[in-house]
Amino acid sequence: MVNCVKLGRKAEGLKMPPYPGPLGQRIFENVSQEAWKQWLGHQTTLINEYRLTPYEPKARKFLEEEMEKFFFGAGSTKPEGYVPPSQ
């Protein structure tokens, strides 16, 4: 159980750090599984809308910065003009 910074409540934590380095450890200690799933959905939107190639260093740096904002900052916003797919 962790006090999830994204959800603002106690929730089930991650089983292991989901990302390498200090940011991954910080996420492991402060982010729930539910919030991590929210990030994965948002990350997919960012990759698709900005047509990112995640293995490129510039794209990885951008995604890492957005991840930091999503969990510990003011939040990561959807790309400008983004329209969610209809159900």
C-alpha positions in Angstrom: 0.0 0.0 0.0 1.2 3.5 -0.8 -0.1 7.0 -0.3 -0.7 7.7 -4.0 0.3 11.2 -5.0 -1.9 11.1 -8.1 -5.1 9.7 -6.5 -4.6 11.4 -3.1 -5.4 8.3 -1.1 -4.0 4.9 0.0 -4.0 2.4 -2.8 -2.2 -0.8 -3.8 1.4 0.0 -4.8 3.5 -1.3 -7.7 5.3 -4.6 -7.3 8.6 -3.1 -8.6 10.0 0.2 -9.9 8.3 0.7 -13.3 11.1 2.9 -14.7 14.9 2.9 -14.2 16.8 5.3 -12.0 15.7 7.8 -9.3 12.4 8.7 -11.0 11.4 5.0 -11.2 12.2 4.6 -7.5 10.2 7.7 -6.6 7.2 6.4 -8.6 7.5 3.0 -6.9 7.4 4.6 -3.5 4.6 7.1 -4.2 2.3 5.9 -7.0 -0.4 3.2 -7.0 -1.0 0.6 -9.7 -4.2 2.4 -10.6 -2.4 5.7 -11.2 0.3 3.9 -13.2 -2.3 2.4 -15.5 -3.7 6.0 -16.0 -0.2 7.1 -17.0 0.2 4.2 -19.4 -3.0 5.3 -21.2 -1.9 8.9 -21.2 1.6 7.9 -22.5 0.0 6.0 -25.3 -2.0 9.1 -26.3 1.2 11.2 -26.3 3.1 8.6 -28.4 0.3 8.4 -31.0 -0.6 12.0 -31.2 3.0 13.3 -31.4 4.1 10.3 -33.5 6.9 9.6 -31.1 9.4 6.8 -31.5 10.0 5.8 -27.8 13.5 4.4 -28.4 14.8 7.7 -29.7 16.5 9.7 -26.9 14.6 12.9 -27.6 11.2 11.1 -27.4 12.3 9.3 -24.2 13.4 12.6 -22.6 10.0 14.2 -23.5 8.1 11.2 -22.1 10.1 11.2 -18.9 9.4 14.9 -18.4 5.7 14.3 -19.0 5.8 11.4 -16.5 7.3 13.7 -13.9 4.6 16.3 -14.5 1.9 13.7 -14.5 2.7 12.4 -11.1 4.6 15.1 -9.3 3.9 18.4 -11.1 0.9 20.3 -12.4 -0.1 17.3 -14.6 0.6 16.4 -18.2 -2.0 17.8 -20.6 -3.4 16.1 -23.6 -2.0 17.2 -27.0 -3.6 20.3 -28.4 -6.6 19.5 -30.6 -6.8 15.9 -29.2 -10.2 14.4 -29.6 -10.7 11.0 -27.8 -11.9 8.2 -30.0 -15.7 7.7 -29.9 -16.8 4.5 -28.1 
